[in-house]
């Protein structure tokens, strides 16, 4: 007797999860060290460093770099142009994030272990809250209260 084969027809989406599970993809972390092409004066190195550390204005850093270039010529100028070559240009599209998201990614960039620890504790707290909620919903008391609500509504 011939065996019957059961065929599974799957939708093969090359952009879906099974094909991209191991790939890191684009990072939402916009707080990496980049050159800032939007606020540049020469190549955007000072503006990129200011963005990385969360400084509002790169002017003080530019002044310090000029000061160093004047007294330690040509090392700061060489360092600037090496940084301009090594650093990638940052994203041109302005990133709209909440203050909390921006703080999270900045901390993640500078102190990933502390950020991981904080996230681990947050998820443990959420897990505990979810466990409490689950035990309340499946308890007999919850079912009894639901039955009383139904009686009060006349159902």
For each residue, the residues with C-beta under 8 A, 3 or more apart:
1:
2:
3:
4:
5:
6:
7:
8:
9:
10:
11:
12:
13: 16 19
14: 19
15: 19 20
16: 13 19 20
17: 20 21
18: 21
19: 13 14 15 16
20: 15 16 17 23 25
21: 17 18
22:
23: 20
24: 27
25: 20
26:
27: 24 32
28: 105
29: 32 105 108 109
30: 90 91 95 97 105
31: 51 52 102 105 106 108 109
32: 27 29 52 109
33: 48 49 52 87
34: 44 48 51 52 87 88 89 90 91
35: 40 43 44 45 47 48 83 84 87 88 89 90
36: 39 40 44 47 48 50 51 58 90
37: 40 44 89 90 92
38: 44 47 90 92
39: 36 44 47 58
40: 35 36 37 43 44 47
41: 44 46 47 62
42: 45 80 84
43: 35 40 80 81 84
44: 34 35 36 37 38 39 40 41 47 48 84 89 90
45: 35 42 48 49 80 83 84 87
46: 41 49 50 58 61 62 65
47: 35 36 38 39 40 41 44 50 51 58
48: 33 34 35 36 44 45 51 52 87 90
49: 33 45 46 52 53 58 61
50: 36 46 47 53 55 56 57 58 61
51: 31 34 36 47 48 54 55 58 90
52: 31 32 33 34 48 49 109
53: 49 50
54: 51 106
55: 50 51 58 60 61
56: 50
57: 50 60
58: 36 39 46 47 49 50 51 55 61 62
59: 62 63
60: 55 57 63 64
61: 46 49 50 55 58 64 65
62: 41 46 58 59 65 66
63: 59 60 66 67
64: 60 61 67 68
65: 46 61 62 68 69 76 80
66: 62 63 69 70
67: 63 64 70 71
68: 64 65 71 72 75 76
69: 65 66 72 73 74 76 77 80
70: 66 67 73
71: 67 68
72: 68 69 75 76
73: 69 70 76 77
74: 69 77 78
75: 68 72 78 79
76: 65 68 69 72 73 79 80
77: 69 73 74 80 81
78: 74 75 81 82
79: 75 76 82 83
80: 42 43 45 65 69 76 77 83 84
81: 43 77 78 84 85
82: 78 79 85 86
83: 35 45 79 80 86 87
84: 35 42 43 44 45 80 81 87
85: 81 82
86: 82 83
87: 33 34 35 45 48 83 84
88: 34 35
89: 34 35 37 44 92
90: 30 34 35 36 37 38 44 48 51
91: 30 34 95
92: 37 38 89
93:
94:
95: 30 91
96:
97: 30 101 102 105
98: 101 102
99: 102 103
100: 103 104
101: 97 98 104 105
102: 31 97 98 99 105 106
103: 99 100 106 107
104: 100 101 107 108 115
105: 28 29 30 31 97 101 102 108 109
106: 31 54 102 103 109 110
107: 103 104 110 111 114 115
108: 29 31 104 105 111 112 115
109: 29 31 32 52 105 106 112
110: 106 107
111: 107 108 114 115
112: 108 109 115 116
113: 116 117
114: 107 111 117 118
115: 104 107 108 111 112 118 119
116: 112 113 119 120
117: 113 114 120 121
118: 114 115 121 122
119: 115 116 122 123
120: 116 117 123 124
121: 117 118 124 125
122: 118 119 125 126
123: 119 120 126 127
124: 120 121 127 128
125: 121 122 128 129
126: 122 123 129 130
127: 123 124 130 131
128: 124 125 131 132
129: 125 126 132 133
130: 126 127 133 134
131: 127 128 134 135
132: 128 129 135 136
133: 129 130 136 137
134: 130 131 137 138
135: 131 132 138 139
136: 132 133 139 141 142
137: 133 134 142
138: 134 135 142
139: 135 136 142 143
140: 143 144
141: 136 144 145
142: 136 137 138 139 145 146
143: 139 140 146 147
144: 140 141 147 148
145: 141 142 148 149
146: 142 143 149 150
147: 143 144 150 151
148: 144 145 151 152
149: 145 146 152 153
150: 146 147 153 155
151: 147 148 154 155
152: 148 149
153: 149 150
154: 151
155: 150 151
